[in-house]
Amino acid sequence: MKKGLKITLLSVLGLVIVAGVLVWMEFGALIKGANSCVKLDDRLYYMEYKGDDGFDGLMAKGGFEKADDMVGYIIEFLSKGHYKPEVETSKEPYGCSALTVKTPDGSVMMGRNFDFPSAIGLIMHCIPDKGYETITTFNVEFYQFGEEFKPEGFKNQYMCLSGLFVALDGINEKGLAIADLMAGDSIETHQRTSKPDLTTTAAIPYMLKNAANVNEALKLLEGIDMHSDIGTAHHYAMADISGRSVVVEYVDNKMVVTESPAVANHYLCEQKLNVGLTEGDDRYDRLCQRFDQTQGVMSEKQLTDAIATVSQPQRKGFLGTAWTMIMDLSHPSVTYYSLRHFDKPFHFALSRTK
């Protein structure tokens, strides 16, 4: 009897071990990613992920033109098909600013502010099985996970792996930097051809994982149908290690590229020049003045000071600048500041060489 019980227990233990191994094989990378999440500062978190990022599967499906539909795919990926929830995303608009300069030693850097009524920033450091290593940021409140939601505790941290598929800004190992900003009006972009569909925020990790420079990023954009997130117009600030910096905008569903080191929340292309510029908003002009005064050459401190001068303070109903980034394109890395806490830098370098 004891021998039989022993055999039974060993059999059960074997099944448990096999089940555990199978679960780890399927979910191991995701579990490790979720457990890596740490709080850096008020409303700013960091996590790392290594493995299949799910983007090949997303593109194989032809992408999605609505964030809510894409989130369904994201949760399906995170659950490995075991769960398909109903989800909604936030529609709040946001404002931002960005500036690209060269340093005295010839390096290239981009500074960027993300301004939002309410935000919890998630820094996602991804080393995918396929594609370039990236460091991106996203506002987890976009997903409406619930009031008082924070990326704390395994369940919530696991949900935040959604940041693999969407980003508001970021840099890759090749020194390509991209930031999403509001463009200046509420006219949405919806390109509907036979190309794969991506939303504004999904296109950022797609470009960063597959493009080494601005030219390659623009070619990728030409190969997809773009769809606006949150019911408004967007534009991208892009820069690479060559020093090229452009603003990508959409007019009548056509992509327009304008060379510019600075960008805020109004159009820069000739077709809509200054549309969206509001009285009293001089952020773009102030960045351009700083750029002209230094002939586009600034130290990291000078760039940080310049972007800090156009950051937004907190006021009633508005969080202000949720995070500020200083991205070093020549030595791919990024320094974050949360909520204008410019005395508390958080620096992260990309591990792969260019």
C-alpha positions in Angstrom: 0.0 0.0 0.0 2.8 2.4 0.9 4.6 1.5 -2.4 1.4 2.2 -4.3 0.9 5.5 -2.5 4.5 6.4 -3.3 4.1 5.6 -7.0 0.9 7.7 -7.1 2.5 10.7 -5.4 5.5 10.5 -7.7 3.1 10.3 -10.7 1.2 13.4 -9.5 4.5 15.2 -8.8 5.7 14.3 -12.3 2.5 15.7 -13.8 2.8 18.9 -11.8 6.4 19.3 -12.9 5.5 18.7 -16.6 2.6 21.1 -16.3 4.9 23.7 -14.7 7.4 23.2 -17.5 4.8 23.6 -20.1 3.4 26.7 -18.5 6.9 28.2 -18.2 7.6 27.4 -21.8 4.5 29.3 -22.9 4.4 32.1 -20.3 8.0 32.3 -18.9 9.1 35.4 -20.8 5.9 37.2 -20.0 6.1 36.2 -16.3 9.7 37.4 -16.1 8.8 40.6 -17.8 5.9 41.2 -15.4 8.1 40.5 -12.4 10.7 43.0 -13.6 8.4 46.0 -13.1 9.7 48.5 -10.6 8.5 51.9 -9.4 11.0 54.7 -10.2 9.2 57.8 -9.1 5.7 59.2 -8.6 3.7 57.9 -11.6 6.7 56.4 -13.4 7.5 52.7 -13.7 10.1 50.6 -15.6 10.0 47.0 -16.9 12.1 44.8 -19.1 11.0 42.1 -21.6 13.1 39.6 -23.6 11.5 37.2 -26.1 8.7 37.1 -28.7 7.1 40.5 -28.6 4.0 39.4 -30.6 4.4 42.0 -33.4 4.9 39.4 -36.1 1.5 37.9 -35.1 -0.1 41.4 -35.1 1.2 42.2 -38.6 0.2 38.7 -39.9 -3.4 39.5 -39.0 -3.1 42.7 -41.0 -3.0 44.9 -38.0 -5.9 46.9 -36.6 -7.3 50.3 -37.4 -8.9 50.8 -33.9 -7.1 50.8 -30.6 -10.0 48.9 -28.9 -9.7 46.1 -31.5 -5.9 45.9 -31.2 -6.1 45.8 -27.4 -8.2 42.7 -27.9 -5.3 41.1 -29.8 -2.8 42.3 -27.1 -4.7 40.6 -24.3 -5.1 37.5 -26.5 -1.3 37.4 -26.9 -0.7 37.9 -23.2 -3.1 35.1 -22.3 -1.9 32.9 -25.2 -5.4 32.7 -26.5 -7.0 31.6 -23.3 -8.8 34.8 -22.6 -10.5 37.3 -25.0 -11.9 40.3 -23.1 -14.0 43.3 -24.0 -11.8 46.4 -23.7 -12.0 50.2 -24.1 -9.4 52.8 -24.4 -9.1 56.4 -23.3 -9.8 59.4 -25.6 -8.2 62.2 -23.7 -6.0 64.6 -25.8 -2.5 65.5 -24.8 0.1 68.1 -25.6 3.9 67.8 -26.0 7.1 69.3 -27.3 10.4 68.0 -28.7 13.8 69.4 -29.8 16.7 67.7 -31.6 20.3 69.1 -31.4 23.9 68.2 -31.8 26.3 68.2 -28.9 29.8 69.8 -28.9 31.4 66.4 -29.7 29.1 65.8 -32.6 26.6 63.5 -31.0 22.9 63.9 -31.6 20.3 64.2 -28.8 16.5 64.6 -28.7 14.6 66.1 -25.8 10.9 65.5 -25.3 8.1 66.5 -22.9 4.9 64.5 -22.6 2.1 66.6 -21.2 -1.2 65.0 -20.2 -4.3 65.6 -18.0 -3.5 62.4 -16.1 -0.9 59.8 -16.7 1.1 56.9 -15.3 4.2 56.4 -17.4 5.5 52.9 -18.1 9.0 52.6 -19.5 9.2 49.4 -21.6 12.8 48.1 -22.3 12.3 45.4 -25.0 14.9 43.0 -26.4 12.8 41.1 -29.0 13.6 37.8 -30.6 13.3 39.6 -33.9 14.0 43.3 -34.5 15.9 46.0 -32.7 16.2 46.5 -29.0 14.0 49.5 -27.9 13.2 51.7 -24.9 9.7 53.2 -25.2 7.2 54.9 -22.9 3.4 54.7 -22.7 0.6 56.0 -20.5 -1.1 52.9 -19.0 -4.2 55.0 -18.2 -4.9 54.8 -21.9 -6.3 51.3 -21.3 -8.8 52.2 -18.6 -7.7 49.4 -16.4 -9.7 51.0 -13.6 -9.6 53.9 -11.2 -6.5 54.0 -8.9 -4.8 51.5 -11.2 -1.0 51.2 -10.7 1.5 48.8 -12.1 2.0 47.2 -8.7 1.3 43.5 -7.9 1.8 40.7 -10.4 -1.7 40.9 -12.0 -1.4 44.6 -12.7 2.3 44.3 -13.8 1.3 41.5 -16.2 -1.4 43.7 -17.7 1.2 46.4 -18.3 3.0 44.2 -20.8 0.5 45.7 -23.2 3.2 48.4 -23.5 5.0 46.0 -25.9 2.5 47.0 -28.6 2.0 50.7 -28.1 4.2 53.7 -27.4 4.2 57.4 -27.2 7.9 57.8 -27.7 11.1 55.9 -27.7 14.6 55.1 -29.0 16.2 52.0 -30.5 19.6 50.4 -30.5 20.5 52.1 -33.9 19.9 55.6 -32.5 16.4 56.2 -34.1 14.2 58.3 -31.8 10.5 58.9 -32.4 7.9 60.9 -30.4 4.1 61.2 -30.9 2.5 64.7 -30.4 -0.9 66.2 -31.0 -0.9 68.0 -34.4 -3.3 70.8 -33.9 -6.8 69.8 -34.9 -9.3 67.0 -34.6 -9.2 65.7 -38.2 -8.5 62.0 -38.0 -6.3 60.1 -40.3 -7.8 56.9 -41.8 -5.9 55.4 -44.7 -7.9 52.5 -46.1 -6.1 50.5 -48.8 -4.9 46.9 -48.9 -1.9 47.6 -46.6 -1.7 46.5 -43.0 -3.4 48.8 -40.5 -1.8 50.4 -37.5 -2.8 53.1 -35.0 -0.6 56.1 -34.2 0.8 54.6 -31.0 1.2 51.0 -32.4 3.2 52.4 -35.4 5.9 53.7 -33.0 7.2 50.3 -31.7 6.7 48.9 -35.2 9.1 51.5 -36.6 11.6 51.4 -33.8 11.8 47.6 -34.0 12.3 47.6 -37.8 13.9 50.8 -38.8 17.5 51.9 -38.3 17.1 55.6 -39.4 14.6 58.2 -40.4 14.5 57.1 -44.1 13.7 53.5 -43.2 11.0 54.6 -40.7 9.4 56.7 -43.5 9.4 53.7 -45.8 7.7 51.7 -43.1 5.0 54.3 -42.8 4.5 54.3 -46.5 3.8 50.5 -46.2 1.0 50.7 -43.7 -2.4 52.3 -43.4 -2.3 54.9 -40.6 -5.2 55.4 -38.2 -5.5 58.1 -35.6 -5.7 57.2 -31.9 -8.0 59.1 -29.5 -10.0 60.8 -32.3 -7.6 63.5 -33.2 -4.7 64.5 -35.4 -1.1 63.5 -34.6 2.3 64.1 -35.8 5.7 62.4 -35.2 9.0 64.0 -34.3 11.8 61.7 -35.7 15.6 61.9 -35.6 18.6 59.7 -36.1 22.3 59.6 -35.5 23.0 61.4 -38.8 21.4 64.5 -37.2 18.4 64.5 -39.5 15.2 65.5 -37.7 11.8 65.6 -39.3 8.1 66.1 -38.4 5.7 63.6 -40.1 2.1 64.9 -40.5 -1.0 63.7 -42.3 -3.1 66.0 -44.5 -6.1 64.5 -46.3 -4.8 61.1 -45.4 -1.5 61.7 -47.1 1.8 61.7 -45.3 3.8 65.0 -45.4 7.4 65.3 -44.1 8.9 68.6 -42.9 12.5 69.1 -41.9 12.5 70.7 -38.4 14.5 70.3 -35.2 11.6 71.5 -33.0 7.9 70.6 -32.8 5.0 71.3 -30.4 1.2 71.0 -31.0 0.5 72.8 -34.2 1.1 71.8 -37.8 4.5 72.7 -39.5 3.8 71.5 -43.1 3.0 74.2 -45.7 -0.5 72.8 -46.3 -1.6 73.6 -42.7 1.2 75.8 -41.4 0.4 76.9 -37.8 -3.1 75.3 -37.7 -3.7 74.5 -34.1 -1.4 77.3 -32.8 -3.2 78.9 -29.9 -2.8 82.4 -28.5 -0.1 82.5 -25.8 1.4 79.1 -26.7 5.0 80.0 -27.6 6.7 76.7 -26.8 7.7 76.0 -30.4 9.1 79.6 -30.8 11.0 79.3 -27.6 12.6 76.0 -28.6 13.5 77.5 -32.0 15.1 80.5 -30.3 17.2 78.3 -28.1 18.2 76.3 -31.2 19.1 79.4 -33.2 21.0 81.0 -30.2 23.3 77.9 -30.0 23.3 77.2 -33.8 21.8 73.8 -32.9 24.7 72.8 -30.7 24.0 72.1 -27.0 25.4 70.1 -24.1 23.1 67.6 -22.5 22.5 70.1 -19.7 21.6 72.9 -22.1 19.2 70.6 -23.9 17.6 69.5 -20.6 17.3 73.2 -19.6 15.8 74.1 -22.9 13.1 71.4 -22.8 12.5 72.0 -19.2 11.6 75.7 -19.9 8.6 74.5 -22.0 7.5 71.8 -19.6 4.1 72.3 -18.1 3.4 72.7 -14.4 0.6 70.8 -12.6 -2.7 72.7 -12.3 -6.3 71.8 -11.5 -7.5 69.0 -13.7 -4.2 68.8 -15.5 -1.1 66.7 -14.5 1.3 68.8 -16.5 4.4 67.3 -17.9 4.1 63.6 -17.0 7.7 62.8 -18.1 10.6 64.4 -19.8 13.1 62.4 -21.9 16.6 63.2 -23.0 17.6 60.6 -25.7 21.2 60.2 -26.8 21.0 58.9 -30.3 24.8 58.5 -30.9 25.2 56.4 -27.7 21.7 54.9 -27.6 20.4 55.7 -24.1 17.7 57.8 -22.5 17.4 59.8 -19.3 13.9 60.2 -17.8 12.5 62.8 -15.4 9.1 62.3 -13.9 6.7 65.2 -13.2 9.4 67.9 -13.7 11.6 66.3 -11.0 14.7 67.4 -12.8 16.9 66.6 -9.7 16.0 62.9 -10.1 17.3 61.5 -13.3 16.8 57.9 -14.3 19.2 56.7 -17.0 18.9 53.6 -19.2 21.2 52.4 -21.9 20.4 50.0 -24.7 22.6 46.9 -24.3 23.2 46.0 -28.0 25.8 47.8 -30.0 24.9 49.8 -33.0 
